[in-house]
Amino acid sequence: MKSVWHKILRVDLSSGICKSEKVADKVYEYFLGGAGLIAWVLHKECPAGTRAFDPENRLTFASGLLHGIRQTGAAKWSAGAISPSINMNAESAATASWGIELKRTGHDAIIVYGKADKPVYIVVDDDRVEIKDASHLWGRDAYEAHDAIKEAEGDKFEVISIGQAGEKLVRYANIQTSKKSFLGRCGLGAVMGSKLLKGIAVRGTRVCPTHDLEEIDRLNKSINHRLAELDASKPKENRWSYGGTAIATALFAPQGNLPVKNFQLATFPAA
């Protein structure tokens, strides 16, 4: 199968052992994309009874099949674990460049488990993997930690980090990247905090093989052109380029598809 590396990185924070592992084609066929890999890991390695803050909980970060091919909308990457907010398997997605950079390291996913004996952050630089002391970052907010890790490792690294909410195991704590994109669902920031993991920095230099790169580029240009034309044809207030994801509110509200008051209601006339 193309567009994947057939390789994941395992990081055991309890032992400090980091190792790459081959993944068979069948896994990618049955568990498609980053969210699929997360589901496969949780199904295989987190049996019933595993709790969110158990060291055995697998916190998996995974890139998608379309990462790194310059396609509009292809920047989404996923993370998942046993969620502290619902105590079952859950997954969240974010944008920005972290997932693309993860793909460039030659890994399709990073699986983090165990618990460090002090605050740490992980550095992945192609095949080089290190677990570094983050004691000086504990107690600082996610943006401060982000800046400090980039200053220490270099500006070419992309970073995810948590703040005080994750450290204090707040069950809806986020994970942020680039100070603009968030894994906002499922409380995955608290799972990082429970493992004393402050952040992960990734940098890669590899290009994942595809079946026909020239045809992909041609299709991407065509799709991007069509998307731009469609967006420009709408009134300004309904353009994705103007309002971003928030414009979906006007579409979802009449459908009863807005969770309101902690999912007690599904309609919000003033939306």
ZIMOBEL-V768879 format. One record per pair of residues at least 6 apart in sequence whose C-alpha atoms are under 6 Angstrom apart, sorted by the first residue. I is the first residue (numbers start at 0). GAP is how many residues later the second one is. If there is no record, write none. Layout:
# ZIMOBEL-V768879
i: [I | I]
gap: [GAP | GAP]
This chain:
# ZIMOBEL-V768879
i: [1 | 2 | 2 | 2 | 2 | 5 | 5 | 6 | 6 | 6 | 6 | 6 | 7 | 7 | 7 | 7 | 7 | 7 | 8 | 8 | 8 | 9 | 9 | 9 | 9 | 10 | 10 | 11 | 11 | 12 | 12 | 12 | 13 | 13 | 13 | 30 | 32 | 32 | 33 | 33 | 33 | 33 | 34 | 37 | 37 | 51 | 51 | 51 | 52 | 54 | 54 | 54 | 55 | 55 | 57 | 57 | 57 | 58 | 58 | 58 | 58 | 59 | 59 | 59 | 59 | 60 | 60 | 60 | 60 | 61 | 61 | 61 | 62 | 62 | 62 | 63 | 65 | 66 | 66 | 67 | 70 | 74 | 75 | 75 | 76 | 76 | 76 | 77 | 77 | 78 | 78 | 79 | 79 | 80 | 80 | 81 | 81 | 82 | 82 | 83 | 83 | 84 | 84 | 91 | 91 | 92 | 93 | 93 | 93 | 94 | 97 | 100 | 100 | 101 | 103 | 103 | 103 | 103 | 104 | 104 | 114 | 115 | 118 | 118 | 118 | 118 | 119 | 119 | 119 | 119 | 119 | 120 | 120 | 120 | 120 | 120 | 120 | 120 | 121 | 121 | 121 | 122 | 122 | 122 | 122 | 122 | 123 | 124 | 124 | 124 | 125 | 136 | 138 | 140 | 140 | 141 | 141 | 141 | 145 | 156 | 156 | 156 | 157 | 157 | 158 | 158 | 158 | 159 | 159 | 159 | 159 | 160 | 160 | 160 | 160 | 161 | 161 | 161 | 164 | 165 | 165 | 165 | 165 | 166 | 168 | 169 | 170 | 170 | 171 | 172 | 172 | 172 | 173 | 173 | 173 | 173 | 174 | 174 | 174 | 175 | 230 | 255 | 255 | 256 | 257 | 257 | 258 | 259]
gap: [208 | 62 | 205 | 206 | 207 | 16 | 17 | 14 | 15 | 16 | 100 | 101 | 12 | 13 | 99 | 100 | 101 | 102 | 10 | 11 | 101 | 8 | 9 | 100 | 101 | 7 | 101 | 101 | 102 | 101 | 102 | 103 | 100 | 101 | 102 | 6 | 31 | 32 | 28 | 29 | 30 | 44 | 43 | 22 | 42 | 30 | 31 | 32 | 141 | 58 | 59 | 60 | 57 | 58 | 23 | 54 | 55 | 21 | 22 | 52 | 53 | 19 | 20 | 50 | 51 | 17 | 18 | 48 | 49 | 16 | 46 | 47 | 14 | 36 | 45 | 13 | 8 | 7 | 33 | 32 | 149 | 20 | 18 | 19 | 16 | 17 | 22 | 14 | 15 | 12 | 13 | 10 | 11 | 8 | 9 | 6 | 7 | 7 | 103 | 87 | 103 | 86 | 101 | 91 | 93 | 90 | 87 | 88 | 89 | 86 | 60 | 102 | 103 | 100 | 100 | 101 | 102 | 103 | 21 | 99 | 80 | 80 | 15 | 16 | 77 | 78 | 12 | 13 | 14 | 77 | 78 | 10 | 11 | 13 | 76 | 77 | 78 | 79 | 8 | 9 | 78 | 6 | 7 | 77 | 78 | 79 | 78 | 77 | 78 | 79 | 78 | 8 | 25 | 22 | 23 | 19 | 20 | 21 | 15 | 44 | 45 | 46 | 43 | 44 | 18 | 41 | 42 | 16 | 17 | 39 | 40 | 14 | 15 | 37 | 38 | 13 | 27 | 36 | 8 | 7 | 23 | 24 | 27 | 26 | 21 | 20 | 16 | 19 | 15 | 14 | 16 | 17 | 9 | 10 | 13 | 15 | 7 | 8 | 14 | 6 | 8 | 10 | 11 | 9 | 8 | 9 | 7 | 6]
